[in-house]
Amino acid sequence: MRKTIVVLSAALLAAFIVAGVRFAHAGRHQATKACPSGYLSRGEEEAAAQRAEAGESEEASGESLANVCVSAKHPETLQELIQRQEEQKTVRSAPYDQVAPGAYANAVDQHQNLAKNGPKVAGTSGAWSQYGNGPLIVNDPKYSSVNGLGLVYNEGRLDSLRYDPVHKRLFATKGTGGIWLSEDLGDHWRSIGDTLPSQVVGAVAWSEANGGTVLAVSGDPSFGAGGYTGQGAFYSTNLGKSWSMATGIPNGALAFAIEVDPSNAKTVYAATSVGLFRSIDGGKAYTNVNLPTGPCAGIQGGTTGHPECQLANVVTDVVVATPGGVNTSTAKGTVVATVGWRAGPRQNSDGTVQSPNNGIYRSATGAPGTFVKEAAPGFAQQARIGRVELGTTVGGQQDHDYLYAIVQDAAALNGQLDVVDINGIPDPRGAQGTVLNGVYVSADFGKTWTLMADDNAIAKNPATGSALVGYGQASGYEPGIQAWYNEWIQPDPTRQALGGIPTRLAFGLEEVWQNELTAQPMNGPATFKVIGRYFAGDTCVFLTLGLPECPTNRPPTVSTTTHPDQQDGIWIPDGTGGVNLVVGNDGSFYRQHQTAAGEFDNGGWGDGSDTGMNTLLPYGIAAANDGTVWAGLQDNGHMKITPDGKEYETYGGDGTWAAVDPKNSDIAYEAYVYNAMKATTDGGKSWTAIDPKVTNARFVNPFAMDPTDPKHLLTAGREVVETIYGPDTVGPFDSGANSWHKVFDLGTAQHPGDASATASASDPSMGMSAVAVKGDAAYVGACGVCDILNATAPFKNELATNVGGAQPGQRMSSDGWHVATAAGLPNRFITSIAIDPANAQTIYVTLGGYSRRWVPPGTLQDTNQNVGVGHIFKSTDSGETFADVSGNLPDVPATWVTLRGSQVIVGTDTGVYAGDPTGGTTYAVLKGLPVVPIYSLTLKPNDCNTLFAATYGRSVWKYQFASSVANCVSSGGGGGSTTPPPGATGTSLAGPYGWELGDEGWTTTSTSAATGWKRGSPGATSGTSFQVFPYTDQSTYTLISPAIANPGGWVYVNFQRKQDTEPGFDYLNLEWSTDGGANWSAAPWIWDGATQTWRNDLAFTGQNASFPAFDLEKAAFQAPAGGTLQIRFRLSSDELISSPLYTGAWVDDVAITQ
């Protein structure tokens, strides 16, 4: 039966792949199939990466698949993940290639001192509170872009899990989100790390030593870390009420694991990016054991004179033998550690090898100087050893000599062929496909090894039940593509064969895996299957096939699933023979329980267990007057927090930046990676692409909304582009009516502002790093190389503006644009810009990096002469000259500045600070927030006393100032309606309009030259209606009423509708305006004829119930009194499918009443 399943699955997959390739080939000559909500064109996604100078060539990526739609939620490629991490790291390191050890720890000390002993500053009292109540809801039926993924509740990434079996306590860490505790196996969580010096924690453990101790090592372990380095180790003997700092682990390290000797609770090992450290006093003091890695042994992270050692001692895991068991011969206290830098023997630019001695290290005692590098026969080839994770056998009836390893392939990551382990053969796809080497087992605790399954058996097998088979395998998104970023392995302690050999083995990659035959001893070759697939719900092999169930799924074929990207996993026996498998991933925590005889599968993961946890990673944040907050999230899409505190994912994949119309929270903007922007006018239920398609965009690319005009947006890559059309904007830039308009070219590093300059390795294009706009005034910060680690030229920043130029600046015009002199501004990363509302010539700029005191030893680019000091600078002459106004701020990367009148508010990697409302350079800590990196800040538009913070690891927080400031002018305005309409009076305001004899004062607009609203047959009750038939891709059509009297209050619109548009992607909205059409809001209430109730909905999509006949519809909204009232019908289509498959929209017999 099993062979039949394999054959059938393979055949089905082959058919899917062939069909996809044929379809894509055909798509080059004819209209392609639409990408459904939550899906992207592979070609468009790759084109965006190429415009950002981050992608592979068309040949390398598979041209024939370019027009296939793939889920926005898919594994990031190697280039994408590394670029994201290195961009974040550049913010903290530039102009250098790394952060100096001790720099962040010093900043934390300065922060603590300022919080404890700092000056009292007027206008800074208030209180922080969490804004939004997790978990993030992913499956709400309103948001079709994400509700078909098979996910229900998510939070942010979890990196480390440990269990205390005596007290039944579960501990978890998030790289920048602190430490969390659950006392009911993950059903509920609470933070126990708020009082840590920093929330940057990579690993956690529990020891019974010293009366019971929680152990932690700092430093984000996501193998790139975005510059979020650590400041040593900590311990708590009171479950986090207070923390003490351990000695011995240096500042600047990343933490991968912490392990307690099961035979001696006072012996602890910490695996870090700068070596393996040992404590013999329960985690109070550590010593480097000096693994024998060659000339770099004991050199911690590339100290002075040894830059070649920066990556040579990256220890990715450590385990200690458990005493007891069956047939165990390994002595208690035996330690195995792995050195596992992801790129292994890759050469540095000077010819030195990054990590020449990746591999297995073993000691019988763990004492310093006793470790030896094992020859490890049967293990991966030396040139292919990358990241390695280990799993020990600990069950009471098991042989504890058995040790398991999952190995990432360094050669594949470095661009060599992964199909056969022959070194030096380049992969024609580039760095795509799996970077998994294989799964191994040792029967003698690490001395000798046997290959259980290689990448061919795991990543390229079409019968594993992985959601990445088929199209994923054909297009390079194979299982194990992120093995350098996320992997773990553990045997089940409750299952074993005669002789104590485990029979159930689980491991994590993007998905959760387990051996196929759970009666088979796990001591040799085995086959594996997926038990926690990447997609569930409506998504099948990356595609939307319209099938009731996905034929490649293992039973149960229809279920929820885990969030992808598995960071850690552990087994927790239930005491009655059953066991829990718990996993931490980029969507937080999942648990599956099985009885002693039960088997794990895709259907047992439930909805996610995140209650009480708030660990999301927002980038950009935006707030509306009604309290709705929008934010882009790392790996969890685009979030909307409603005024009642609920958090919804409204768009999938990697969300980045956000903006919202302050007066209408349903009109919002989001960006996918590389600035692929979209707009919504119905609160996230539908999205329209408005991608400007600039070149040299960053992975996380900001954009800005004009606070005086919510339709006015500005963004940039190398090109600075602008729009005044709001959600009606179309892309790419300069492509016709309502498109983005290019107003300036940032040029290259050596030719700033020169649109004709050709970029090269030594003269790279400038790319935007920060942007601000207010009215006609605009400023753009940029960098000449934004990934300093892979730089081919020195780092260089730039400031461009249209203020103070040869001509007065005007929106949508090149007038006045120039590169400012920026004298006095250090050459570090420009992270944000704020324009003084009272004077556009006055701006504040924040800088990343550290002052010139912190020059990393042996670093690249150390000849830079303008590192300077300070992190916030002020210019009163449009950026020509700057003064340092950092005052008493800690020497730490500043990431955001916002102005509360004259009060300067600064977000940094250690928290939020505010100055005196009357000005000056004295700052106070806004106390009450854990020490967590801040990505962005925003004031509530109609309330200067409410500040929102996007914390990178602890979700969104709100600060309520206790006192107002006199010179902060809010934008004012109303909010959205949350109360259903009352009964209509029936008093006529206008209509009915049947258009039998003419347009009756109605007007139309269209972004399509081919079609638009027009009068024609049929009508609902007569021969005439207004209709868009046919309609075209990526178009917007409006039908606008004449102005009518506006008494204010509830307005009801009755009309006949006939509609046949792509469901979930093309929408008909009824909108209203009371300012002559300058701003439009969607009617928030639609009458549901089936239930005879009003529903809070903003758009019509798909077919009406009686199609091809008309249906009577009702919509309602609440308008402020004054002015005149207009309504309009707006039909919008996305970038792919429209007619002839779908026909269009018709409206008739429009009546407007009170």
GUMARLO-649686 format. One record per residue (C-alpha): y, z, x; residue in one letter. Coordinates in steps of 0.2 Angstrom, whole numbers, plus 2048, in hexadecimal, padded with zeros to 3 digits. Example, Ala and Ser with C-alpha at 12.3 -4.5 7.8 and 13.67 -1.06 7.14 Angstrom:
2
7EA82783EA/7FB824844S/
This chain:
1154
800800800M/80C80580ER/8097F4817K/80D7EB806T/81E7F5805I/8227F0816V/81F7DD814V/8287DD803L/8377E680AS/8387DA819A/8367CB80EA/8447D1802L/84F7D5810L/84C7C4818A/8517BC808A/8617C7806F/8667C2818I/8637B0816V/86C7B0806A/87B7B980DG/87C7AD81CV/87B79E811R/8887A5805F/8937A8814A/89179781BH/89579080AA/8A479B809G/8AC792817R/8AE78380CH/8B078A7FAQ/8B679A7F2A/8AC7A97F7T/8A57B77ECK/8B17C57E9A/8AF7D57F2C/8AD7E37E5P/8B77F27E5S/8B37FC7F5G/8AD7ED7FEY/8B57E380CL/8B37D1812S/8AA7D3823R/8B47C4829G/8C57CC824E/8C07DD82CE/8BB7D583CE/8CB7CA83CA/8D57DB83AA/8CC7E2849A/8D07D2853Q/8E27D384ER/8E27E4854A/8DA7DE865E/8CB7E8862A/8BE7DD85BG/8B07D1862E/8B17BF861S/8AC7B5852E/89D7AF85BE/8987C0860A/89A7C884FS/8907BB845G/89C7AD83EE/88F7A9830S/8917BB829L/8A47BB829A/8A67B8816N/8997C5810V/8A07D4807C/89B7E580FV/89E7F6809S/8AE7FE810A/8A280D814K/898807822H/89580C834P/8A380A840E/8A07FE84FT/8A0805860L/8B27FE863Q/8B9805853E/8B3817856L/8B8817868I/8C980F864Q/8CC81C857R/8C882A863Q/8D1823871E/8E0820867E/8E0832862Q/8DD837874K/8EC82C87AT/8F783686EV/8F3845879R/8F183E88AS/8FD83088CA/90382A898P/8F48318A1Y/8E282D89CD/8DD83F899Q/8E4850894V/8E685C8A2A/8DA86B8A2P/8E387A89BG/8F1870893A/8EB874881Y/8E6885885A/8F788988CN/8FF88187CA/8F488D871V/8FA89C87BD/90C897879Q/909895866H/9018A6865Q/90F8AE86EN/91C8A5863L/9138AA853A/9128BC859K/9228BE863N/92D8AF85EG/93F8B0858P/9428B2845K/9498A283FV/9528A182EA/94A896821G/938896828T/9318A481DS/92489F810G/91189D80EA/903891811W/8F588D805S/8E7880804Q/8ED8727F9Y/8DE86A7F0G/8CE8727ECN/8BF86A7F5G/8B38637F4P/8B98517F4L/8B28487E4I/8AB8377E9V/8A28327D9N/8B08337CCD/8AD8247C0P/8C08207C0K/8BF81A7D3Y/8B380C7D3S/8B68087E6S/8AC8187EBV/8A281E7DCN/8938127E0G/88F8197F1L/8838277EBG/88E8357F1L/8958437E6V/89E8507F1Y/8A484F802N/8AF85880FE/8B3855822G/8A7853830R/89B861836L/896861848D/88B87084AS/87F87B83FL/87688B843R/86D897839Y/86A8AA83AD/8598AD832P/85B8C0832V/86A8C1828H/8688B0820K/8798A9825R/87D897829L/88B893835F/894882837A/8A287B842T/8AD86C83FK/8B586584FG/8C686884AT/8C387383BG/8BD884841G/8AD88E83DI/8A689082BW/89989C824L/88D89B815S/8828A980FE/87989F802D/87289080CL/88288680AG/8858877F8D/8968907FCH/8A089180CW/8AE89B813R/8B8899823S/8B58A6831I/8BF89E83EG/8D189F837D/8D68AC844T/8CF8A1853L/8DC89C85FP/8D888A85AS/8CE88184DQ/8C787585AV/8B587B85BV/8A6871860G/89787C85FA/89288D857V/883898859A/87D8AA854W/8768B785FS/86F8C885BE/8778CF86BA/8858DB86BN/8818E0859G/8828CE853G/88D8C185AT/8948B0854V/8968A5863L/8A1896864A/8A6889871V/8B787F86FS/8BA86D871G/8B785F864D/8A5858868P/8A8847860S/8A583E871F/8B7838873G/8BF84786AA/8D083F867G/8D784A875G/8D285A86BY/8CC86387AT/8C687587BG/8CC885882Q/8BC88E887G/8B089887DA/8B28A6870F/8A78B4868Y/8A98BF859S/89F8CF855T/8A68D1843N/8A38C083BL/8B38B8840G/8BF8C683BK/8C58C584DS/8C08BB85CW/8C08BE86FS/8C18B187DM/8B28B0889A/8B48AC89BT/8AD89E8A6G/8AE88E89BI/8BD8848A1P/8CB87E896N/8CA86C891G/8B886A88EA/8AF86387FL/8A186D877A/890866872F/884874870A/882887872I/87188E873E/86A8A0873V/85A8A487CD/84E8A986FP/8468B587BS/8568BE880N/8658BE875A/8718C1883K/86D8B188CT/8788A3885V/87A89188BY/889886887A/888873889A/89986B88CT/8A185B892S/8A48648A3V/89386C8A6G/8868788A0L/88B88A8A0F/88189A89ER/8858AC898S/87A8BB89BI/8858C7891D/8848C087FG/8928B3881G/8A08BD889K/89F8B589AA/8988A48A0Y/89389C8B1T/89188A8B5N/87E8878B9V/8838788C4N/87786B8BEL/8728608CDP/87A8518C7T/87D84A8D9G/88E84B8E2P/8978508D2C/88C8608CFA/89686E8C9G/8A68648C9I/8AE8688B8Q/8B68598B0G/8BD8508BFG/8C785C8C8T/8D38588D6T/8CC84C8E2G/8BD8478D7H/8C383C8C9P/8B28348CAE/8AA8448C3C/8B38448B3Q/8A483E8A9L/8958438B4A/8918548ADN/89285089AV/88485C893V/880856882T/87286387DD/869872884V/85987B87DV/84F88A882V/83D88C87FA/837898871T/82A8A4876P/81A8A686CG/812899862G/801890864V/7FB889875N/80C88C87CT/80C88B88FS/81F88A892T/82689A899A/8338A388EK/8458A0894G/84188E89AT/850883897V/852871895V/863868895A/869856894T/87784D89DV/87B83F891G/88C836894W/88B828887R/88F81A894A/8838218A2G/8858168B2P/89480C8ACR/8A080A8BAQ/8B28108BBN/8BF8048C0S/8BE80A8D2D/8AB8068D3G/8A58188D1T/89881C8C4V/89D8268B5Q/88C8308B3S/87F82B8C0P/8738398BBN/87183A8A8N/8608418A4G/8558508A2I/8598618ABY/84D86F8ABR/84C8818B1S/83F88F8AFA/84D89C8AET/85D8948ABG/86689C8B9A/8738938C3P/86C8888D1G/85A8888C9T/85B8788BFF/8528688C5V/8548568BEK/8438518B7E/83C8408BCA/8378418AAA/8298338AAP/82882A899G/83B82E895F/848820893A/84D8168A3Q/85A81E8ADQ/8678108AAA/864812897R/866825895I/87682888BG/87883787FR/86984187DV/86584E870E/85685A870L/84B863863G/840872867T/83087785ET/832889858V/82688C849G/81A89B84BG/80B890849Q/811882855Q/80F87E867D/82088186EH/81D87687DD/822867872Y/834861874L/83C85286CY/84A847872A/85583986AI/85D82E876V/86C823875Q/86B813880D/87981288DA/875801892A/8767FA880A/88780387EL/88D7FB88DN/8897EA886G/8777E788CQ/8697E0881L/8617ED877D/8517E4871V/8487E6881V/84C7F388ED/84F7E789CI/85F7EC8A5N/86D7DF8A9G/86A7D489AI/87B7D2890P/87A7D387DD/8817C3876P/8887CD867R/8937D8873G/8927EB870A/88B7E985EQ/87A7EE857G/8717FE85BT/87480986AV/865814866L/858814874N/84A81E86BG/84182E867V/837837873Y/82B846874V/826851882S/81685C882A/81B866891D/82D86B88CF/83685D895G/82C8588A4K/82384989DT/82783E88EW/81F832882T/829825878L/827828865M/83181985FA/83E80E867D/84D805860D/8427F785AN/837802850A/84680C849I/856801848A/84E7F0846K/83F7F483AN/8437ED829P/8377F9820A/83F80A824T/84980C814G/85980C81ES/868806814A/86D7FD824L/85E7F1824V/8617DF81FG/8737DA820Y/8777E982BG/86A7E4838Q/86F7D2837A/8817D683AS/8807E3847G/8817F383CY/8707F9841E/86980B840P/86F813850G/87F80A852I/88881B853Q/87A82485DA/88782886BW/89283185DY/885839852N/87383D855E/86784C854W/854850853I/84A85F84DQ/837862849P/83386B839D/82D87D83EP/82287E82ET/81786F831R/80A86D83EQ/7F9866842A/7EA86F84AL/7F087485BG/802877855G/809866857I/81786384BP/81485683DT/825854836R/83384E841L/84584B83AA/854843844F/86583D83FG/86F82D843L/87A826836E/86C82B82AE/85F839829V/84E83382FW/83C83B82FQ/82B835835N/82182A829E/811834829L/813846828T/80184B82CA/80284183CQ/80584C84CP/816848853M/80F846865N/80F833867G/815823860P/81A82584DA/82381B840T/833822837F/83C820827K/84C825820V/84D834814I/860834813G/867822812R/87881C816Y/87C816804F/8758197F3A/87C8167E2G/8808047DFD/8817FF7F1T/8727F67F8C/8707F080BV/8837F080CF/8857E57FDL/8877E67EAT/8797DC7E3L/87A7E17D1G/8687E87D1L/8627F77C8P/85B7FE7D8E/85B7F87EAC/84A7F17EFP/84C7F7801T/84E8097FCN/83F8157FER/83B81F7EEP/8448267E5P/84E8157E6T/85C81C7DBV/86482C7E1S/8738347E9T/8728367FCT/87A83E80BT/88A839812H/88782E822P/889833834D/87D841838Q/88584D844Q/87885C844D/86986183AG/85E87183AI/84E877830W/84F887827I/83E88E821P/83F89680FD/8328A4813G/82689E807T/81F88F810G/82D88380BG/83B87D815V/84E877814N/85486981EL/86786B820V/87285E828V/88485D82DG/88D84C82DN/89D84482BD/89D848819G/89985B81CS/889864817F/87985F80EY/86986880BR/858863804Q/84A86F801H/83886C7FFQ/8298777FBT/81B879808A/812869800A/8228607FDG/829850805E/83B84C809F/84383D802D/8538357FEN/85483D7EDG/85584F7F2G/8668517FAW/86F8567EAG/8828537E9D/88785B7FAG/88A86D7FDS/89D870801D/8A487D7F5T/8B18877FEG/8B287C80DM/8C2872811N/8BF868821T/8C685781CL/8CF84D82AL/8DF845822P/8EA83982CY/8F9834822G/8FF83E813I/90A83A804A/9108447F5A/9178407E4A/92384A7D9N/91584F7CED/90B8587DCG/8FF8497DET/8FB8487F1V/8F38387F9W/8EB83880AA/8E082D815G/8D183681CL/8C683382BQ/8B682C825D/8B9832813N/8C482480CG/8D4827803H/8D78377FAM/8E183C7EBK/8E584E7E7I/8EA8507D5T/8F685E7D0P/8E78687C9D/8E08697DBG/8D285D7D9K/8CE8527E8E/8C88407E5Y/8C38327F0E/8CA8227E9T/8C68167F7Y/8B9816804G/8B6814816G/8C381A823D/8D381E81AG/8E281F825T/8F481F81EW/8FC82380DA/90B821803A/90F8247F1V/91E8207E5D/9258327E3P/92982F7D0K/9198277CCN/90A82E7D5S/8FF8207CED/9088137DAI/9018177EBA/8FC80E7FBY/8EE810807E/8E8808817A/8D780581DY/8D5803830V/8E07F783AY/8ED7F882CN/8E37F081EA/8EF7F6811M/8EC7F77FEK/8F67FC7EFA/8F18047DFT/8FC8067CFT/8EF80F7C5D/8EC81F7CFG/8DE8177DAG/8D38107CDK/8D77FF7D4S/8DE7F87E4W/8E77E87E9T/8E77E27FBA/8F87E1802I/8F37E0815D/9017D981FP/8F57D382DK/8FF7D883BV/8F87D784DT/8F57E5859N/8F37F284BA/8EB80284FR/8DB809848F/8E681683FV/8F680C83CN/905815833P/91080D826F/92081581EA/92881580CM/93A81580AD/93F826802P/94D81D7F9T/94280E7F2D/9308107F0P/92D7FE7F0K/9347FC801H/9267FE80EL/9267FB821L/9187FA82DT/9147F183EA/9087EC84BG/9107E1858R/91A7DA849E/9257E583FV/9237E082DV/92C7E681DE/92A7E480AT/9357E87FBI/9287E37EEY/91E7F37EDG/90D7F17E6P/9117DF7E2D/9117DB7F5T/9057CE7FBV/8FF7CB80DG/8FF7C481AP/9117C681FF/91C7B781DD/90F7AE811S/91B7AB802G/9227B47F3A/9207C77F3N/9197C7805S/91C7D2813W/92A7CC81EH/92B7CC831K/93B7D4837V/9387D7849F/92B7D4857D/9287E3863L/9247D7871G/91A7DC880T/91B7EB88DA/9247E0899Q/92E7D688CH/9337E287FP/9397DB86FG/9357C9875D/92C7C0867A/9277B2873S/91F7BD880A/90C7BA882T/9027C9884A/8F67CB893S/8EC7D989BA/8FA7DE8A6S/9087DB899D/9007E1888P/9077DF877S/9117EE870M/90A7F6861G/912802854M/90E814856S/91B81B84AA/92681583CV/93581B831A/940813824V/94E818819K/95880C80FG/95D7FE81BD/95980882BA/949807834A/94180D844Y/93180984CV/92881285BG/91C808865A/911808875C/90D7FA881G/8FB800883V/8F580C876C/8E381087DD/8E781788EI/8D581A893L/8D2807893N/8E3802899A/8E67F38A3T/8F87F78A5A/9038078A6P/907810896F/91880C88FK/92181187FN/92F808875E/93B80C867L/9417FD85CA/94E7FE84ET/95A7F4844N/967802844V/975800851G/9717EE855G/97C7DF856A/97C7DD843Q/97B7EA835P/9687ED831G/9627E6820Q/9517E8818R/9477D8819M/9527D2827S/9517D083AS/9637D583AD/9677E3847G/9557E484EW/9547E8860H/94B7F386DV/95580386FA/95880A881T/95181B87DA/95882388CA/95283588EG/942832884L/93383588FP/926828890N/919830885R/91182B875F/91D82A866I/914832858T/92283384AS/93482F846I/93F838839A/950830833I/95E83C82FD/96183A81CP/97483C81FA/97683082EN/96A822833A/970822845Q/968834847T/955834849I/94884084FY/93983A859V/92984485DT/91F84186DL/90C844871G/905849881G/90A85888CY/91985A898S/9198558AAR/9128668AFR/9018608A8W/8FC8528B4V/8E98508B3P/8E18508C4P/8DB8408CBG/8E08378BBT/8E58258B8L/8F781F8B5Q/8FD82F8BFD/90B8258C7T/9158268B6N/92682D8BAQ/92D8318A9N/92183D8A1V/92F84989EG/92F859894V/93185D882G/929857872H/937854866I/94784A86AF/957846860K/962837861S/973835859T/97682385ED/967819857S/95B81D865G/966818873E/96682987BT/95B838877F/95D84B87AA/94E85787BD/94F86386CV/93E86B86ES/94587C872G/937889871N/92A87E86AL/91987F874P/915872880D/909869875V/90885786DP/91485685EA/90D84B851T/91A84B843W/92C84F83FV/93485082ET/945856829L/94986381BR/95B86081BG/96186582CS/95186F82FQ/94586783BV/932869837I/926864845V/913862844G/909864854T/8F786785AD/8FA879858T/90287A847G/91387883EV/92487E844Y/93587E83CA/946880843G/95688983BD/95D87F82CP/96E87F835T/967876844G/96387B855G/95487B860T/94C88C85CT/93B88A852Y/930896849A/91D894845V/91A891832L/90D89F832K/8FD8A0828G/8F589082DL/8E6890839P/8EA88884AV/8E5876845V/8EB86584BP/8F885E83FI/8F884B83CY/907849830S/913853824L/91C84F815T/928858809L/9258577F6K/93284A7F1P/93A8547E3N/9388657EBD/93F8687FDC/9368797FDN/9258727FDT/91D86B80CL/90C86380EF/90286281EA/8F4856822A/8EA86182ET/8DD858838Y/8CD862834G/8D386E826R/8D8862819S/8EA863810V/8F4873810W/904877807K/91388280DY/91E889800Q/92F88E808F/93689E802A/948898802S/9518887FFS/95C87F80BV/96D879805A/96D86780CN/95C861808C/95E8547FAV/94D8517F0S/9498407E9S/9488477D8G/93F83E7CAG/9328417BDG/91F8427BFG/91083A7B6G/90A83F7A5S/8FB84B7A3T/8FC84F790T/8F5842784P/90183A779P/905841768P/903838758G/90F828757A/91D82874AT/91B816748G/92E81374AT/930801751S/9397FE761L/9357EC763A/9297DE75DG/91C7D9758P/91D7CB764Y/9117BD760G/91A7AF769W/9157A275DE/92679975EL/92C79E770G/92D7AA77ED/9377B6773E/9417BD783G/9317C078DW/9317BA79FT/9247B87ACT/9217B97BFT/9127B37C9S/90E7B47DCT/9027A57D9S/90A7947D9A/8FB78D7CFA/8FB7987C0T/9047A67B6G/9077AD7A5W/90A79F798K/90A79D785R/8FB79477FG/8EC794773S/8E279E76DP/8EB7AD766G/8E47BC75EA/8EA7B974CT/8F37A974FS/8F279A75AG/8FD7A1769T/8FC7AF776S/9027B2787F/8F47AF793Q/8F07AD7A6V/8E27A07A6F/8DC79D7B2P/8E17AA7BFY/8E07A97D2T/8DB7B57E1D/8E77C17E8Q/8F47BE7DBS/9007C87D0T/9067C27BFY/9137CB7B4T/9187C97A2L/9287D279FI/9307D778ES/9427D678AP/94D7E678CA/94B7F177CI/954801777A/94D81077FN/94E821775P/942829781G/93283377EG/92182C77AW/920819778V/911810771Y/90C7FE775V/8FF7F6769N/8F97E576EF/8EA7D976DQ/8E17D677DR/8D47C9783K/8CF7CB795Q/8C27C57A1D/8C57CA7B2T/8BB7D07C1E/8B67E27BBP/8BC7F07C7G/8C77E47D2F/8D37DA7C7D/8DD7E47BBY/8E97E27ACL/8F67F07ABN/9037F479EL/9137FB7A7E/9248017A3W/9358027AAS/94680A7A5T/9508047B4D/9517F17B1G/9407EE7B9G/9447F57CAA/9368027C8N/9268007BDW/91A80D7B8S/90980B7B0A/90681179FA/8FA8207A2P/8F2821791W/8E6814789I/8DE816778W/8CB817778D/8C680E768G/8B481476BA/8B882776BT/8C8826761Q/8D182F76FT/8DE82C77CW/8D882B78ER/8E282D79EN/8E081B7A4D/8EC80E7ABL/8E37FE7ACA/8D87F17A3F/8CA7E87ACT/8BB7DE7A9G/8B87D7798Q/8BF7DF788N/8B27E477CA/8B37D6770S/8B57C877DF/8B77B977AP/8C17C076BA/8D07CB76CF/8D07DE76AD/8DE7EA764L/8E47F5772E/8F0804773K/8F980B782A/906819783A/91282078FF/92182D790Q/932825795A/94182F799P/95082C78EA/95E820793G/96080E798G/955801791T/9437FF790L/9387F1796Q/9257EF796I/91B7E37A0R/9097DD7A1F/9037DB7B3R/8F37D27B8L/8EE7D47CAS/8DF7CD7D3S/8D87D27E4D/8D57C67F3E/8C57BE7EEL/8BE7BA7DDI/8C77B47CDS/8C57A47C3S/8BB79A7C0P/8AE7A87BFL/8BA7B37B5Y/8C67AB7AAT/8D67B67A8G/8E07C079CA/8E97BE78BW/8F47C9781V/8FB7C776FD/9047D0761D/90D7DD76CV/9167EB762A/9207F976AI/922809760T/92681B761Q/
